[in-house]
């Protein structure tokens, strides 16, 4: 089974990419006709063994976002990320999913350094009112 394709796709996209569950299912085990909760748990275990994390969009009623199970609906999309990539480290820091989870000052310092790199890389993008997230907040920012 070509499971390496999942890791390859992440590597090609700087360690992060959105996939629908059907694509993940087909790359993980093309003999599976359908997804089920037990198959999703098997996928979760494999992702964990490959140091791949995932984020599920939407409301998380009844569970913490960190404890979000992989959806068993094939049309559902998830973000997969390589936990040791630059974006993976950033995600883990912002979600306190690191051994540093009880040290917010250390996490804040690391994120501050990353923010400095991003600010210089995207010089002016945020200051010029570019609404990157679509939330309308860019125009409200005082510079």
Secondary structure as UniProt FT lines:
FT   HELIX           4..12
FT   TURN            13..15
FT   STRAND          16..20
FT   HELIX           21..28
FT   TURN            30..31
FT   HELIX           37..49
FT   TURN            50..51
FT   STRAND          52..56
FT   TURN            61..62
FT   HELIX           65..67
FT   TURN            74..75
FT   STRAND          77..82
FT   TURN            83..84
FT   HELIX           86..94
FT   TURN            95..96
FT   TURN            99..102
FT   HELIX           104..121
FT   TURN            122..129
FT   HELIX           138..140
//
